[in-house]
Amino acid sequence: MFLNIIIVASVLVVLFTLVMGMVQLASNSEEARQKSNTWMWRRIYAQGGAIVIMMICVWLKSKGV
């Protein structure tokens, strides 16, 4: 149960960073473009982290934890 919560939390973080990047992208100013770029890089890091977290959770579930 705890592992499922961790997986859902990591997916929600990725979704949050995606939405924030898209919100910033909707503006036309240069500052908004830079913020959007920053959010999209955060999304990439969050996705990498989410993949690692999911792999660890799957491995732990296979071990019966």
Residue pairs with C-beta under 8 A, 6 or more apart in sequence:
3 57
3 60
3 61
3 65
4 57
6 53
6 57
7 53
7 54
7 57
10 46
10 49
10 50
10 53
10 54
11 50
13 46
13 49
13 50
14 43
14 46
14 47
14 50
17 39
17 40
17 42
17 43
17 46
18 43
20 39
21 36
21 39
21 40
21 42
21 43
22 36
24 32
24 33
24 35
24 36
24 39
25 32
25 33
25 36
26 32
27 33
